[in-house]
Amino acid sequence: MKIVAIVFGVVFMLYAVLCGALYIKQESLLFFPYRLPVGYQFQFPGQFEERWTTTTDGTRLHGLLFKAPNSKGLVFYLHGNGGALNTWGDAAATYTKLHYDVFLLDYRGYGKSGGKITSQAQLLNDVLMGYRQLLPEYPESRTVILGYSVGTGPATWLAAQQNPKLLILQAPYFSMRDLATHLYPVVPGFLIRYPLPTNELIGQVRAPIVLFHGDRDEVIYAGSSLKLKALLKPSDKLIVLPDAGHNGMTDNPQYQRELAKLLQ
């Protein structure tokens, strides 16, 4: 019995250490930024310009504004957890060809944006500041908020705070705590410092909502969107993309067909 108690104690200590490391090092497990030099020159077709937002603590955030011919409005795009605008900017053409300008924001520590992400409140406030800076140019009646993957939680929160024309979520999670416990059942939900509770916020969004999810998503399980669907307004909808995984949704032919209907 003494040996069993010792083994149990060692296992418990190791588990506690791992949980502590998860809590402390959470940003490095959730966010995978790619930094770009301030002088980096972007190479994209069409017309675009660099934009800067200064946060309340003086950090400068970088974004790209792509211009469409005969613009109908703006797609405010919150990207996933990896890379930077040098690669995410490729998505803009899908929306500009439908006559929507596109603004993509790099979070703190991504691309040319300064600082680093240290809390959920900070991340959400940055997103809000980037959005409100564009309001003098793009009224909300012509603005679509779009979130991809990790960006879906902040996008839902932003749409609940504001009143956009439409909210589009690509591969959303029910909440980050739900996703964490789905992937790692031994991890207590209270350790997640970025809960990003899409499930609690989505009912506060007054705008129409459309969810897209691949039925073979290997990162954010498709059941996340099925659970969110139960919380939607009757006029909102979930579109499941057959045989689609997590990456490459923007280039998916069915996604592009459904998007054209939404933005026509």
C-alpha positions in Angstrom: 0.0 0.0 0.0 2.9 2.3 0.8 4.3 1.8 -2.7 0.9 2.5 -4.3 0.6 5.7 -2.2 4.1 6.9 -3.3 3.3 6.2 -7.0 0.0 8.0 -6.7 1.7 10.9 -5.0 4.3 11.2 -7.8 1.7 11.0 -10.5 -0.4 13.7 -8.8 2.7 15.9 -8.4 3.5 15.5 -12.1 -0.1 16.3 -13.1 -0.1 19.4 -10.9 3.2 20.6 -12.5 1.8 20.0 -16.0 -1.4 21.9 -15.1 0.6 24.7 -13.7 2.7 24.9 -16.8 -0.4 24.9 -19.0 -1.8 27.8 -17.0 1.4 29.9 -17.1 2.5 29.1 -20.6 -1.0 29.2 -22.2 -0.2 31.9 -24.8 2.5 29.9 -26.3 0.1 26.9 -26.7 -2.7 28.9 -28.1 -1.1 31.6 -30.3 1.6 31.0 -33.0 2.5 34.4 -34.3 4.9 35.1 -37.1 6.7 38.4 -36.8 7.5 40.6 -39.8 10.0 43.5 -39.9 8.4 47.0 -39.9 9.8 47.6 -43.4 8.3 44.4 -44.9 6.8 45.0 -48.3 3.6 43.1 -49.0 3.0 41.6 -52.4 -0.7 41.2 -53.2 -2.6 41.8 -56.4 -5.1 44.7 -56.4 -5.3 47.8 -54.3 -4.5 47.7 -50.6 -3.0 49.9 -48.0 -1.4 49.5 -44.5 -3.3 50.8 -41.5 -2.1 51.3 -37.9 -4.2 51.3 -34.7 -2.7 52.6 -31.4 -4.2 50.8 -28.3 -4.9 52.3 -24.9 -1.5 51.2 -23.6 0.3 52.7 -26.6 0.9 49.4 -28.5 0.7 49.8 -32.3 -1.4 47.2 -34.2 -1.0 46.7 -37.9 -3.6 45.9 -40.5 -4.2 45.7 -44.2 -7.2 47.3 -45.9 -7.9 45.8 -49.4 -10.1 47.9 -51.7 -12.7 46.5 -54.0 -14.1 48.0 -57.2 -17.6 49.5 -56.6 -17.4 48.6 -52.9 -20.6 47.5 -51.2 -19.1 47.7 -47.7 -16.4 46.1 -45.5 -15.5 42.6 -44.3 -13.7 43.0 -40.9 -11.7 39.8 -40.9 -10.2 38.2 -37.7 -7.8 35.4 -38.7 -6.6 32.2 -37.0 -3.9 31.6 -34.5 -0.9 31.1 -36.8 1.1 33.2 -39.3 0.6 36.8 -40.1 -0.9 39.0 -42.8 1.8 38.1 -45.4 -0.1 34.8 -45.8 -3.6 35.7 -44.4 -3.8 38.5 -46.9 -4.4 36.0 -49.7 -7.9 35.5 -48.4 -8.9 39.1 -49.3 -9.4 38.4 -53.0 -12.3 36.1 -52.3 -14.3 39.0 -50.8 -13.0 41.9 -53.0 -14.2 40.0 -56.1 -17.7 40.2 -54.5 -17.2 44.0 -54.2 -16.4 44.1 -50.5 -13.4 45.9 -49.0 -11.5 43.8 -46.5 -9.7 44.8 -43.4 -7.4 42.2 -41.8 -5.9 42.9 -38.3 -2.8 41.2 -37.0 -3.1 40.6 -33.3 -0.3 41.7 -30.9 3.0 40.0 -31.7 1.8 39.0 -35.1 3.3 40.5 -38.3 4.2 44.1 -37.7 2.0 44.5 -34.7 3.9 45.3 -31.5 3.7 43.8 -28.0 2.3 40.3 -27.2 -1.0 38.9 -26.1 -1.2 38.6 -22.3 -4.9 38.3 -21.6 -8.3 37.8 -23.1 -9.5 41.3 -22.1 -6.5 42.8 -23.9 -7.1 40.8 -27.0 -10.8 41.7 -27.1 -10.1 45.4 -26.5 -7.6 45.5 -29.3 -10.2 44.0 -31.7 -12.7 46.5 -30.6 -10.4 49.4 -31.2 -9.4 48.2 -34.6 -13.1 47.9 -35.6 -14.2 51.3 -34.2 -11.3 53.0 -36.0 -13.0 52.1 -39.3 -16.5 53.2 -38.4 -16.1 56.7 -39.9 -15.4 55.1 -43.2 -17.7 52.1 -43.1 -21.1 52.3 -41.3 -22.1 49.2 -39.6 -25.1 48.7 -41.9 -22.5 47.9 -44.6 -20.0 45.9 -42.4 -19.6 42.2 -42.1 -17.7 40.7 -39.2 -15.9 37.5 -40.1 -13.9 35.2 -37.8 -11.8 32.2 -38.7 -10.9 29.5 -36.2 -9.4 31.3 -33.1 -10.8 34.5 -34.5 -14.4 33.3 -34.2 -14.6 33.9 -30.4 -13.4 37.5 -30.7 -15.6 38.0 -33.7 -18.7 36.8 -31.9 -17.9 39.0 -28.9 -17.4 42.0 -31.2 -20.7 41.4 -33.0 -22.4 41.3 -29.6 -20.9 44.6 -28.6 -21.6 46.3 -32.0 -24.4 46.0 -34.6 -22.9 44.8 -37.9 -24.8 43.8 -41.0 -23.8 40.1 -40.7 -21.6 37.8 -38.7 -19.8 34.9 -40.5 -18.0 32.3 -38.4 -15.7 29.8 -40.1 -14.9 26.7 -38.0 -16.1 28.2 -34.7 -15.6 26.6 -31.3 -18.4 26.3 -28.7 -16.0 27.8 -26.2 -12.2 27.5 -25.8 -12.8 25.6 -22.5 -15.1 23.2 -24.3 -12.5 22.6 -27.0 -9.7 22.1 -24.5 -11.6 19.5 -22.5 -12.7 17.8 -25.8 -9.1 17.5 -26.9 -7.6 16.9 -23.5 -10.2 15.5 -21.1 -7.8 15.5 -18.1 -7.4 19.3 -18.3 -9.8 21.1 -15.9 -11.7 23.8 -17.7 -11.0 26.5 -15.0 -7.3 26.5 -16.1 -8.2 28.0 -19.5 -7.4 31.7 -19.2 -8.9 32.4 -22.6 -12.3 30.9 -22.3 -13.7 32.8 -25.3 -17.3 31.7 -24.6 -18.8 31.8 -28.0 -21.8 29.9 -26.6 -22.5 32.6 -24.1 -22.2 35.5 -26.5 -23.8 34.2 -29.7 -27.3 34.8 -28.3 -26.5 38.4 -27.8 -25.7 39.1 -31.5 -28.6 40.9 -33.1 -27.2 40.6 -36.6 -27.8 37.6 -38.9 -25.3 34.8 -38.2 -24.0 32.1 -40.6 -21.7 29.3 -39.4 -19.5 27.3 -41.7 -17.8 24.1 -40.6 -16.1 21.2 -42.4 -17.4 17.8 -41.4 -13.8 16.5 -41.3 -12.3 19.4 -39.3 -9.4 17.9 -37.4 -8.7 20.9 -35.2 -12.1 22.2 -34.0 -14.5 19.3 -34.0 -17.6 19.9 -36.1 -19.9 19.1 -33.2 -18.9 22.6 -31.9 -21.0 24.2 -34.6 -23.8 21.7 -34.1 -24.0 22.8 -30.5 -23.9 26.4 -31.4 -26.7 25.9 -34.0 -29.1 25.2 -31.1 -28.4 28.7 -29.7 -29.0 30.5 -33.0 -32.0 32.7 -33.9 -34.5 30.9 -36.2 -33.2 32.9 -39.2 -29.6 32.1 -38.6 -28.0 29.0 -40.2 -25.2 26.4 -40.2 -23.7 25.3 -43.4 -21.7 22.1 -43.2 -19.0 21.6 -45.9 -18.8 17.9 -46.8 -15.3 16.4 -46.8 -13.7 19.7 -45.7 -11.0 20.0 -43.0 -9.9 22.9 -40.9 -7.6 24.7 -43.3 -8.4 26.0 -46.8 -12.0 26.8 -46.2 -11.8 30.1 -48.0 -10.9 28.3 -51.2 -13.6 25.7 -50.8 -16.0 25.9 -53.8 -19.1 25.4 -51.8 -18.1 28.0 -49.3 -17.5 30.5 -52.1 -20.9 29.7 -53.7 -22.7 30.2 -50.3 -20.7 33.3 -49.6 -21.7 34.9 -53.0 -25.3 34.4 -52.0 -24.8 36.0 -48.7 -22.9 39.0 -50.0 -24.8 39.6 -53.3 
